[in-house]
């Protein structure tokens, strides 16, 4: 049917109805006018119902335009006004669908960015309900399994300080920041909460940014401890040198025997400071990775024999028996030989300081499951259990029996050398039963 405008039909219908009624009145009289009027009313009712049905159909089509209803387009047709409305709604629907697609793409892009961020991000509304939280935040807080949309912030953070920062940001309308220790996670996080713009102040939302600063805090603490320990270790020989120099200046130079004794002490303290500074620089380079490894095949059995020959004169002078136990057919390792000499030498030096005349020191080497194990065992006084976890720390000295004359850096250096080669180091000891410190290095692939 041609899409005639409704206004034309109404106007034409009115004119036709008037003409029909007038003609019927002239021809058939009053009865004809009544019949003609009834016919006009019937036609009007028919047209109105048909027009109403078309409007109802248009309304149903509009409802089905939503994506949830299948995205159906309104049908066009009679009358012209409905046809124009249907076409206009189709254009609006197409534009709306495009906006939805764009919004969906942007939302997925934002979710991808948040999921890949190492910084934790949480959005909380004014009621304390978490609207969104990225995986980094849940991992830092240790509650990825407990989180679900609509969870309360308190159930995720389980930390009153973080919750208080969110409340303070809502109440003050200003950003809040603090470092919060997560004691159940043994972590330290930096939390920044900032209110998000909202037209409804009663339902303000807050953005919480969480950064894990545990490693940087440990590094800062380590640097402070290193400086403090180094200052303490250097203060002793410097004070001794100053005292000896002042004594010589005060008249001891006139006594040749006393002068020689004080000069010997000055040289010993100077050598101690030189060794301390050298080992601090070595440890610093190892920790920062600034010292490259010159790798090559190393025969660990031959290495043990050479280290025994180097330290045997010192052991004999002290009355300590030094022996080697190297298994036959031990595989080679790919390593920096000079670094392994340093690591093994530090272990031997520690054992010599911890032993007395009549004690034994044994250096062993054997293959273990594709690796090579090097161990230095002594029959000295041993180490108490409370000291054992700390023996590889900088400047740590387990007690008088473990060589207070050393710098306290030897085992720390050995640990970093072994770790730089992809190996591991450990210590075993019992008071009165001696100590064994061993490190394991990967063997040459296919060897042994």
VMD Tcl script that draws the C-alpha trace (Angstrom):
set ca {
  {0.00 0.00 0.00}
  {1.27 3.48 -0.85}
  {2.56 5.29 2.23}
  {0.01 8.13 2.15}
  {0.44 10.71 4.90}
  {-2.17 10.30 7.63}
  {-3.05 13.98 7.49}
  {-4.01 13.61 3.80}
  {-6.20 10.62 4.58}
  {-7.92 12.46 7.41}
  {-8.55 15.52 5.26}
  {-9.73 13.45 2.29}
  {-11.81 11.21 4.50}
  {-13.52 14.18 6.10}
  {-14.37 15.70 2.71}
  {-15.61 12.40 1.31}
  {-17.67 11.70 4.44}
  {-19.30 15.13 4.25}
  {-20.05 14.68 0.54}
  {-21.49 11.20 1.05}
  {-23.72 12.27 3.92}
  {-24.96 15.32 1.96}
  {-25.65 13.28 -1.18}
  {-27.43 10.57 0.79}
  {-29.59 13.14 2.51}
  {-30.65 14.64 -0.85}
  {-31.32 11.29 -2.52}
  {-32.61 9.05 0.23}
  {-33.64 11.55 2.81}
  {-32.97 11.22 6.53}
  {-32.66 7.43 6.41}
  {-29.99 7.66 3.77}
  {-28.07 10.22 5.80}
  {-28.12 7.90 8.83}
  {-26.89 4.91 6.82}
  {-24.18 7.02 5.22}
  {-23.10 8.31 8.64}
  {-22.87 4.77 10.00}
  {-20.75 3.74 7.01}
  {-18.41 6.65 7.59}
  {-18.10 5.78 11.30}
  {-17.35 2.15 10.44}
  {-14.70 3.17 7.96}
  {-13.12 5.50 10.55}
  {-13.08 2.71 13.14}
  {-11.46 0.34 10.63}
  {-8.79 2.88 9.67}
  {-8.08 3.83 13.29}
  {-7.66 0.16 14.27}
  {-5.36 -0.46 11.37}
  {-3.36 2.63 12.24}
  {-3.27 1.56 15.91}
  {-2.05 -1.90 14.91}
  {0.72 -0.31 12.87}
  {1.71 1.86 15.83}
  {1.68 -1.18 18.15}
  {3.87 -3.06 15.66}
  {6.25 -0.12 15.50}
  {6.48 -0.06 19.31}
  {7.27 -3.80 19.36}
  {9.93 -3.29 16.71}
  {11.45 -0.48 18.77}
  {11.64 -2.75 21.82}
  {13.35 -5.46 19.74}
  {16.01 -2.98 18.65}
  {17.95 -3.60 21.91}
  {20.89 -6.06 21.66}
  {19.25 -8.24 24.33}
  {16.20 -8.67 22.02}
  {18.22 -9.46 18.92}
  {18.78 -5.97 17.46}
  {15.79 -6.12 15.05}
  {15.19 -3.06 12.86}
  {11.74 -1.39 12.71}
  {9.69 -2.32 9.64}
  {8.90 0.51 7.26}
  {5.58 1.04 5.44}
  {2.19 2.73 5.77}
  {1.55 5.38 6.94}
  {4.22 7.90 5.95}
  {4.61 9.29 9.48}
  {5.26 5.82 10.95}
  {7.59 5.10 8.04}
  {9.67 8.20 8.83}
  {9.76 7.35 12.52}
  {10.93 3.80 11.69}
  {13.72 5.06 9.43}
  {14.83 7.65 11.99}
  {14.87 5.02 14.74}
  {16.87 2.71 12.48}
  {19.55 5.38 12.06}
  {19.55 6.06 15.79}
  {19.80 2.33 16.48}
  {22.72 1.93 14.07}
  {24.52 4.83 15.74}
  {23.80 3.45 19.19}
  {25.09 0.00 18.17}
  {28.30 1.60 16.89}
  {28.72 3.44 20.17}
  {28.20 0.19 22.07}
  {30.82 -1.57 19.95}
  {33.30 1.28 20.52}
  {32.57 1.28 24.23}
  {33.05 -2.50 24.37}
  {36.40 -2.24 22.56}
  {37.56 0.52 24.92}
  {36.42 -1.45 27.95}
  {38.33 -4.55 26.84}
  {41.39 -2.42 26.11}
  {41.20 -0.85 29.57}
  {40.76 -4.26 31.19}
  {43.78 -5.56 29.28}
  {45.87 -2.62 30.46}
  {44.77 -3.06 34.08}
  {45.39 -6.81 33.97}
  {48.94 -6.31 32.67}
  {49.84 -3.61 35.22}
  {52.21 -4.49 38.05}
  {50.62 -1.73 40.12}
  {47.49 -2.71 42.01}
  {44.32 -0.79 41.11}
  {41.05 -0.91 43.08}
  {37.91 1.21 42.58}
  {35.66 1.48 45.64}
  {32.29 3.22 45.91}
  {31.03 5.26 48.85}
  {29.52 2.17 50.49}
  {32.86 0.38 50.60}
  {31.93 -1.97 47.75}
  {34.71 -2.89 45.33}
  {33.60 -2.07 41.79}
  {36.77 -3.39 40.15}
  {40.16 -4.77 41.16}
  {42.98 -5.87 38.89}
  {44.97 -9.11 39.42}
  {48.05 -7.26 40.71}
  {46.06 -5.74 43.60}
  {44.51 -9.08 44.52}
  {47.89 -10.82 44.38}
  {49.52 -8.19 46.63}
  {46.70 -8.49 49.14}
  {46.66 -12.29 48.86}
  {42.91 -12.51 48.30}
  {42.45 -13.40 44.64}
  {40.31 -16.42 45.57}
  {38.02 -14.44 47.90}
  {37.24 -11.65 45.43}
  {33.98 -11.44 43.53}
  {32.16 -8.43 42.04}
  {30.37 -6.54 44.79}
  {32.72 -7.66 47.58}
  {33.30 -5.35 50.50}
  {36.75 -3.73 50.60}
  {37.34 -4.95 54.15}
  {36.94 -8.58 53.04}
  {39.68 -8.15 50.44}
  {42.26 -6.00 52.21}
  {41.82 -7.36 55.74}
  {43.86 -4.33 56.81}
  {42.36 -1.48 58.81}
  {44.93 1.07 57.61}
  {44.07 0.63 53.91}
  {40.37 0.86 54.69}
  {41.00 4.02 56.72}
  {42.86 5.62 53.79}
  {39.81 5.03 51.56}
  {37.45 6.54 54.14}
  {39.75 9.54 54.63}
  {39.82 10.17 50.87}
  {35.99 10.08 50.75}
  {35.54 12.34 53.78}
  {38.23 14.89 52.93}
  {37.94 14.85 49.15}
  {41.76 14.88 49.06}
  {44.29 12.17 48.08}
  {45.75 10.13 50.95}
  {49.03 8.20 50.95}
  {50.85 5.91 53.39}
  {53.16 2.90 53.56}
  {51.30 -0.07 54.99}
  {52.99 -3.25 56.25}
  {50.99 -6.38 55.42}
  {52.10 -8.46 58.36}
  {50.29 -11.64 57.31}
  {52.05 -11.40 53.92}
  {55.39 -10.07 55.24}
  {55.22 -7.35 52.60}
  {55.31 -3.56 52.55}
  {52.98 -1.69 50.18}
  {52.62 1.99 49.34}
  {48.91 2.91 49.11}
  {47.56 6.04 47.39}
  {43.81 6.74 47.56}
  {42.22 9.51 45.50}
  {38.54 10.49 45.14}
  {37.12 10.18 41.64}
  {34.97 13.02 40.21}
  {31.26 12.38 40.74}
  {28.11 14.43 40.25}
  {26.57 12.77 43.30}
  {28.74 13.59 46.33}
  {26.85 11.14 48.50}
  {28.01 8.21 46.38}
  {31.65 9.23 45.84}
  {34.06 6.69 44.43}
  {37.72 6.25 45.34}
  {40.64 4.98 43.28}
  {43.24 3.06 45.31}
  {46.70 2.50 43.81}
  {48.89 -0.11 45.53}
  {52.64 -0.55 44.95}
  {54.71 -3.35 46.45}
  {57.84 -1.61 47.82}
  {59.16 -4.56 49.82}
  {62.24 -5.11 47.68}
  {63.20 -1.44 47.55}
  {62.68 -1.11 51.31}
  {64.89 -4.16 51.90}
  {67.52 -2.73 49.55}
  {67.48 0.60 51.41}
  {67.74 -1.19 54.74}
  {70.56 -3.35 53.40}
  {72.46 -0.28 52.23}
  {72.03 1.41 55.60}
  {73.20 -1.70 57.42}
  {76.14 -2.07 55.04}
  {77.29 1.50 55.64}
  {76.77 1.15 59.39}
  {78.65 -2.16 59.57}
  {81.45 -0.92 57.33}
  {81.86 2.20 59.44}
  {81.97 0.07 62.58}
  {84.52 -2.35 61.12}
  {86.75 0.48 59.88}
  {86.53 2.42 63.13}
  {88.45 -0.22 65.11}
  {91.63 -0.36 62.99}
  {91.58 3.41 62.44}
  {91.39 3.99 66.20}
  {94.22 1.49 66.76}
  {96.41 3.16 64.12}
  {95.71 6.59 65.61}
  {96.54 5.37 69.12}
  {99.78 3.76 67.94}
  {100.80 6.89 66.01}
  {100.06 9.12 68.99}
  {102.09 6.81 71.25}
  {105.03 6.95 68.86}
  {104.71 10.71 68.68}
  {104.62 10.93 72.44}
  {108.07 9.43 72.85}
  {107.89 5.74 71.97}
  {110.08 6.47 68.96}
  {112.99 6.74 71.38}
  {112.55 3.09 72.37}
  {113.53 0.99 69.32}
  {111.81 -2.17 70.55}
  {108.55 -0.36 71.38}
  {108.71 1.55 68.09}
  {109.02 -1.69 66.14}
  {106.06 -3.17 68.03}
  {103.83 -0.15 67.31}
  {104.88 -0.06 63.67}
  {104.00 -3.77 63.39}
  {100.55 -3.04 64.83}
  {100.07 -0.15 62.40}
  {100.96 -2.38 59.46}
  {98.59 -5.13 60.68}
  {95.70 -2.70 61.09}
  {96.46 -1.13 57.72}
  {96.42 -4.57 56.08}
  {93.13 -5.30 57.84}
  {91.59 -2.11 56.47}
  {92.93 -2.84 53.00}
  {91.43 -6.34 53.08}
  {88.11 -4.96 54.34}
  {87.90 -2.28 51.65}
  {88.90 -4.76 48.93}
  {86.26 -7.27 50.04}
  {83.58 -4.56 50.30}
  {84.34 -3.48 46.73}
  {84.33 -7.11 45.58}
  {81.00 -7.78 47.26}
  {79.50 -4.59 45.82}
  {80.57 -5.56 42.30}
  {79.19 -9.08 42.71}
  {75.83 -7.86 44.00}
  {75.46 -5.30 41.23}
  {76.52 -7.74 38.51}
  {79.32 -5.45 37.39}
  {81.93 -8.20 37.51}
  {81.71 -10.41 34.40}
  {82.36 -14.14 34.71}
  {85.04 -15.63 32.45}
  {83.52 -19.05 32.02}
  {85.31 -22.17 30.94}
  {85.60 -25.88 31.84}
  {87.00 -26.36 35.34}
  {88.34 -29.63 36.75}
  {87.08 -29.40 40.34}
  {89.30 -32.27 41.51}
  {92.39 -30.45 40.32}
  {91.05 -27.22 41.86}
  {90.73 -28.89 45.27}
  {94.28 -30.28 45.09}
  {95.71 -26.84 44.27}
  {93.77 -25.14 47.09}
  {94.99 -27.78 49.57}
  {98.61 -27.15 48.53}
  {98.08 -23.38 48.94}
  {96.64 -23.58 52.46}
  {98.62 -26.55 53.84}
  {101.58 -24.45 55.11}
  {99.19 -22.34 57.22}
  {97.43 -25.47 58.50}
  {100.73 -27.18 59.38}
  {101.92 -24.08 61.22}
  {98.70 -24.11 63.27}
  {98.83 -27.88 63.88}
  {95.65 -28.56 61.87}
  {95.43 -31.59 59.58}
  {94.25 -30.66 56.07}
  {93.09 -33.41 53.72}
  {91.13 -33.83 50.50}
  {88.48 -36.35 49.55}
  {87.81 -36.14 45.82}
  {85.72 -38.86 44.18}
  {87.08 -40.42 41.03}
  {85.44 -39.52 37.73}
  {83.97 -36.32 39.09}
  {82.48 -34.24 36.21}
  {83.75 -30.83 35.21}
  {81.83 -27.58 35.66}
  {81.59 -24.48 33.46}
  {82.75 -21.69 35.73}
  {85.10 -18.78 36.30}
  {88.07 -20.58 37.86}
  {89.47 -17.56 39.71}
  {86.04 -16.93 41.26}
  {85.77 -20.54 42.42}
  {89.23 -20.24 43.97}
  {87.99 -17.18 45.89}
  {84.83 -18.95 47.08}
  {86.64 -22.12 48.15}
  {89.49 -20.11 49.67}
  {87.08 -18.15 51.84}
  {85.62 -21.41 53.20}
  {89.09 -22.77 53.97}
  {90.14 -19.50 55.61}
  {87.05 -19.56 57.81}
  {87.72 -23.15 58.89}
  {91.35 -22.37 59.71}
  {90.21 -19.50 61.92}
  {87.68 -21.76 63.68}
  {90.05 -24.67 64.40}
  {92.89 -25.26 66.83}
  {95.86 -27.57 66.99}
  {94.76 -31.17 66.62}
  {91.62 -30.41 64.59}
  {90.93 -31.60 61.06}
  {89.77 -29.83 57.91}
  {88.47 -31.90 55.00}
  {87.78 -30.62 51.50}
  {85.51 -32.94 49.52}
  {84.26 -33.02 45.95}
  {81.79 -35.43 44.37}
  {79.15 -35.60 41.66}
  {75.47 -35.48 42.64}
  {72.63 -35.81 40.08}
  {74.19 -33.78 37.28}
  {75.90 -31.39 39.70}
  {79.19 -31.13 41.54}
  {79.28 -30.69 45.32}
  {82.26 -29.02 46.97}
  {82.35 -29.05 50.77}
  {84.71 -27.84 53.49}
  {84.26 -29.59 56.84}
  {86.12 -28.92 60.07}
  {86.16 -30.36 63.58}
  {86.16 -26.95 65.25}
  {83.87 -25.61 67.95}
  {80.88 -25.39 65.61}
  {78.12 -22.79 65.38}
  {75.04 -22.46 67.55}
  {71.72 -22.99 65.77}
  {70.56 -19.40 66.27}
  {73.61 -18.15 64.35}
  {73.45 -20.64 61.49}
  {70.79 -18.87 59.32}
  {72.89 -15.68 59.34}
  {76.39 -16.92 58.50}
  {76.14 -15.74 54.87}
  {75.13 -12.19 55.81}
  {77.56 -9.28 55.48}
  {79.80 -8.65 58.49}
  {78.13 -11.44 60.46}
  {80.39 -13.28 62.87}
  {78.94 -16.28 64.65}
  {81.14 -16.00 67.71}
  {84.71 -16.00 68.95}
  {85.31 -19.49 67.57}
  {84.51 -18.38 64.01}
  {87.38 -15.99 63.57}
  {86.71 -12.53 64.92}
  {89.90 -11.39 63.17}
  {88.20 -11.71 59.77}
  {86.19 -9.08 57.95}
  {82.88 -10.93 58.12}
  {82.46 -10.70 54.33}
  {84.09 -13.94 53.16}
  {80.98 -16.15 53.29}
  {78.81 -13.41 51.78}
  {81.23 -13.17 48.85}
  {81.29 -16.94 48.45}
  {77.48 -17.03 48.41}
  {77.25 -14.43 45.64}
  {79.95 -16.19 43.58}
  {78.11 -19.51 43.83}
  {74.75 -17.94 42.99}
  {76.27 -16.13 40.01}
  {77.20 -19.59 38.66}
  {73.64 -20.84 39.10}
  {74.49 -22.86 42.20}
  {73.46 -22.94 45.85}
  {75.33 -22.85 49.17}
  {74.42 -24.15 52.61}
  {75.86 -24.55 56.10}
  {75.49 -27.35 58.66}
  {76.88 -27.21 62.17}
  {76.45 -28.30 65.76}
  {78.27 -26.86 68.78}
  {81.27 -29.02 69.62}
  {80.91 -31.14 66.46}
  {82.36 -28.86 63.81}
  {80.93 -27.18 60.70}
  {80.37 -28.13 57.08}
  {79.80 -25.50 54.40}
  {79.05 -26.84 50.93}
  {78.09 -25.44 47.57}
  {76.64 -27.20 44.55}
  {77.36 -26.18 40.94}
  {75.79 -27.47 37.72}
  {78.03 -29.98 35.95}
  {78.90 -29.82 32.27}
  {75.81 -31.13 30.39}
  {76.22 -34.79 29.54}
  {79.16 -35.23 31.92}
  {79.22 -37.71 34.75}
}
mol new
graphics top color blue
foreach p $ca { graphics top sphere $p radius 0.5 }
foreach p [lrange $ca 0 end-1] q [lrange $ca 1 end] { graphics top cylinder $p $q radius 0.2 }
display resetview
